[in-house]
């Protein structure tokens, strides 16, 4: 029983590390979209007081939470399909 818990914990920890690693490049997608869709990018940067790094890290956190939600939902779907209806 303890070995099974260790395996589950190890899998979840690896998924956490992978989600952190993937969150950084995924956060670049909204940054590029902002750069392409805003007509006056320099004015936008001046309005947010040149805090692009903070905006990037906000997108990193949102990407990380999104990846965790995807993992959670996929696990729920797997559990749902493993159970058999009476």
Secondary structure, DSSP 8 states (H G I E B T S, - for coil): -HHHHHHHHHHHHHHHHHHHHHHHHHHHHHHHHHHHH-S-HHHHHHHTTT-HHHHHHHHHHHHHHHHHHHHHHHHHHHHHHHS---
